[in-house]
Amino acid sequence: MDKIRENLSSLPGDECSLPVSLEVIGERWCFMILRAALNGVGHFEDFLCEIGIARNILANRLTRMVEAGIMTRRPCDHDKRKVEYRLTDKGQDLLPTMIALRQWGERWETGVQSNPILCDSRDRQPIAQISMQAHDGRILQMEDLCWIDESEFKPDADGARRDDIVVRNLKDIGESSAA
């Protein structure tokens, strides 16, 4: 995994963490394993049944996810001959990503809400759409976003930022790709 990070981070001017993230989890079977784990599956045989994946592919992906720190592997409490896989905090932090992808698929691919429906356990109501929020909680759309180079993103003494450091406005990117 360090070799992957080293190769990706050596690209000139490319400090985006997306390529490294995709190397770790950007493959269909990893997402299927994550979905099963988020639904409480933890044993190798249960992953096989739940996902319908070949044994060798499952073993390979679980090993990669353990090495990446997304899952842990340990003997089961009730049967030391069995192994249990559990999501780490790092793995659990992928939940919003998984939900966002699911919601995107419901809107753009299947056109129907997935079942079961993910709900708030307190109110037993469906969760809201995943959204981007500003530092003050406002819901943001693509036209509200811009890219600012980190080296230039230094607020002055009053906490104000200069407008001339905007690198690319996402609204402009969306409009130019639609043209």
SULDA-V741759 format. One record per residue. SS is DSSP state (alpha for helix, beta for strand, coil for the rest). PHI is phi in radians with two decimals (none if undefined). OMEGA is omega in whole degrees, 0 to 359 (none if undefined). Layout:
SS_PHI_OMEGA, SS_PHI_OMEGA
This chain:
coil_none_179, alpha_-1.10_178, alpha_-1.10_178, alpha_-1.07_180, alpha_-1.04_181, alpha_-1.08_181, alpha_-1.13_183, alpha_-1.27_183, alpha_-1.32_180, coil_-1.47_177, coil_-1.17_183, coil_-1.10_176, coil_1.26_182, coil_-1.86_179, coil_-1.96_181, coil_-1.33_181, coil_-1.47_181, alpha_-1.05_179, alpha_-1.02_180, alpha_-1.16_179, alpha_-1.07_180, alpha_-1.16_176, alpha_-1.09_182, alpha_-1.41_188, alpha_-2.24_188, coil_-1.44_182, coil_-2.46_188, alpha_-0.86_185, alpha_-1.13_178, alpha_-1.11_178, alpha_-1.15_179, alpha_-1.18_177, alpha_-1.14_178, alpha_-1.05_179, alpha_-1.04_179, alpha_-1.11_180, alpha_-1.12_178, alpha_-1.15_176, coil_-1.63_174, coil_1.72_178, coil_-1.26_182, coil_-2.47_182, beta_-1.84_183, alpha_-0.89_182, alpha_-1.10_178, alpha_-1.20_175, alpha_-1.06_179, alpha_-0.98_182, alpha_-1.18_185, alpha_-1.19_189, alpha_-1.72_185, coil_1.31_184, coil_-1.91_177, coil_-1.18_183, alpha_-0.97_184, alpha_-1.16_179, alpha_-1.20_178, alpha_-1.06_180, alpha_-1.04_180, alpha_-1.10_183, alpha_-1.18_177, alpha_-1.09_178, alpha_-1.06_179, alpha_-1.07_182, alpha_-1.25_175, alpha_-1.18_179, alpha_-1.08_180, coil_-1.40_179, coil_1.44_180, coil_-1.47_179, beta_-2.31_172, beta_-1.95_178, beta_-2.22_180, beta_-2.65_177, beta_-1.13_178, coil_-1.17_179, coil_-1.12_186, coil_-1.53_180, coil_-2.62_185, coil_-1.13_177, coil_-1.37_180, coil_-1.70_179, beta_-1.94_180, beta_-2.10_176, beta_-1.89_179, beta_-2.35_177, beta_-1.25_173, coil_-1.46_174, alpha_-1.03_178, alpha_-1.05_178, alpha_-1.20_179, alpha_-1.13_178, coil_-1.17_177, coil_-1.43_182, alpha_-0.96_179, alpha_-1.03_178, alpha_-1.12_180, alpha_-1.11_180, alpha_-1.15_179, alpha_-1.06_178, alpha_-1.13_178, alpha_-1.10_180, alpha_-1.12_177, alpha_-1.09_179, alpha_-1.10_178, alpha_-1.11_182, alpha_-1.33_191, alpha_-1.81_184, alpha_-1.94_184, alpha_-1.62_181, coil_1.31_179, coil_-2.30_179, coil_-1.25_179, coil_-1.21_177, coil_-2.19_4, coil_-1.29_181, coil_-1.59_179, coil_-1.36_185, beta_-2.21_172, coil_-1.26_184, coil_-1.16_180, coil_-1.27_185, coil_-1.69_181, coil_1.00_178, coil_-2.00_178, beta_-0.99_178, coil_-1.23_178, coil_-1.32_174, coil_-1.05_173, coil_-1.16_181, coil_-2.49_173, beta_-1.60_181, beta_-2.18_174, coil_-1.27_179, coil_-1.01_181, coil_-1.73_176, coil_1.64_178, coil_-1.10_174, beta_-1.35_183, beta_-1.88_173, coil_-1.90_183, alpha_-0.98_182, alpha_-1.20_179, alpha_-1.58_188, coil_-1.92_173, beta_-2.61_176, beta_-1.71_177, beta_-2.22_180, coil_-1.10_183, alpha_-0.98_183, alpha_-1.13_180, alpha_-1.75_183, coil_-1.56_180, coil_-2.25_179, coil_-1.01_177, coil_-1.30_185, coil_-1.05_180, coil_-1.50_182, coil_1.52_180, coil_-1.42_177, coil_-2.05_180, coil_-1.40_178, alpha_-1.26_185, alpha_-1.35_179, alpha_-1.68_178, beta_-1.14_181, beta_-1.52_182, beta_-2.52_175, beta_-1.60_184, alpha_-1.12_177, alpha_-1.06_179, alpha_-1.11_179, alpha_-1.11_179, alpha_-1.11_180, alpha_-1.21_181, alpha_-1.24_179, alpha_-1.36_178, alpha_-1.44_183, coil_-1.29_none
